[in-house]
């Protein structure tokens, strides 16, 4: 399991570094305002995902490890960010198309391996709050919610007091 996780992290780092090279190269050879803006945005996203894949440096990851950016550490968040970068990479000529395909192949490969090795998947990614776990019971200020709703209405809402 540890070797699988290590190989996925190493391949992710390599893919993100190659993506960064392609993005910077494309931006430098196409110095139009819109291309520069796209290059800057995709470079920033790629650098953030590179840091998350490297799992360091700690002081930078602590900036991202807030409730606002917690999605970066989940599979769904990583998939969305990789999809975002890949869509722009597809517009960056031949090398961009190649790296976009490799990036999407990597994320699908990680998901496929995650199905076969769920313990490695749990090490690589945090589980989201809406992760399907039948036995989870949520509590909020003493009230218990087990994921079911019985359809009753107590009438103590802001809207009911506006009449």
N, C-alpha and C positions, 0 to 999 in steps of 0.2 A: 504494500500500500504506500509506504513512504517513497519508494522508488518511482511509483506511478505519479504521485503528487509532485515529486521533484522534477520528473520529466515534463509534466504539464506546465509547471512554472517556468522551466527553462525554455520550452518551446514558445510559451506566451511572451516571454521577455524578448526572444529573438524576433518573433513576428512583429511586436510593437516597435522594436528598434528599426527593423526594415521598413515598416510603415512610415516611421518618422523620417527616414532617409528619402523615401519616395516623395513624401509630402513636401519636405524642404526643397528637394531637387526640382519638383514641379513648380513650386512657388517661385524659386529663383529664376527659372527659365521662362516663366510667364508672369512678369511683374505688373500685371494689370490690377487695379484696385480690388475688384471682386475676387480675383484669384488669390491675392494676398490675404484678403479677409477670410476666405475659405481655408487657405493654408494655415493661418494663425489659429482659427477655431479648431480645426482637426488636429493640429499639433498639440494644442493645449489638452484636448481630450485624450490623445494618444499618450502624452506624458503622464497624465493622471492615471490612466490605466496601466502604464508601465510601472509606475510606483506601487500601485496596488498589487500587480503581478509579482513584483520583486519583494513585496512585503517589507518595505523599508524605503527610506530612512524613517525611523520612528517618529521624530518630531514633525515631519510632514504628514505622516499617516494620522497622527493625533488631530491635526487640523481637519482632516476629512472624516474622522470617526465621530461624527455628530449625527443627531437624528435627521438633519437635513440631507446629509450625504451618505447615509447608511446603505442606500441602494447600491452604491458602488461595490460593496463587498458581497453582494448576492449574485446568483447566477442570472437572474432576470435583469438586474442593473448592468451587469457586464455584457450581456447579450445586446441590450439596447444601445449601449455605448459603442460596441463593436459594429453593430448594424449601422449606426450613425456614421462612423468613420468609413465603413465599407461603401456606403452609398456615395460618399464624396470621392473615395478612391476610384470608383468605377469611372469617374469623369476625368481621371488623371492619366490619360493615355495608356500605353501597353503595360508599363510597370505597375501603374495604379490598379488596372484590371486584374493583373496577376496577384497583387498583394491583397486586394479586396476578396478575391476568391480564396486565397490561403487563409485570410482572417476568418471568414465565415466557415470554412472547412475546419479550422481549429476549434471554433466555439461549438460546432455541431459534433465534432469528435470528442470534445470534453463532455458534452451531454450524453453521447452514446456510451462512453466509458463510465460515466456517472451512473447510468442505469445498471451496468454490469458490476460496478464496484462502488456501491453507495457510501461506504466509509471514506473512500478517497474524495468523493464529491462533497461530503460534509466537512472534510478538512480544508478543501479549496474554497468553499463558499459558505457564508452564513445563511441560515434559513430565515425566510421572511416571516413577518407576523402572521400572514395568511397561509402559512405552510399547512398543508393538509395533515392534520394529526387528530385522529378520531377521539383520542383520550384527553385532549387538552380542555381544561376548564379555565376560563378567563375570569378574573375578579377585578372589580372596580369599586373602590371605596366601600368594601364590605359586601356589596352585591355580587352574586355569583351568576355567571352566564355560561351555559354549557354549549352554546352554538345553536340552540333552538329558540323559536319564537312561538308563543301560544296564541297570538292574535288579540290579546287583551289590550285595552287602552285605559290608562288611569286618569287622563284628563288634566294632569298637572303640568301643562306646557305653557309656554309663553303665548302661543296662538290661541289657546282656549280662554285666556284672560282678556283678550282684545274685544270681546263682544260687547 
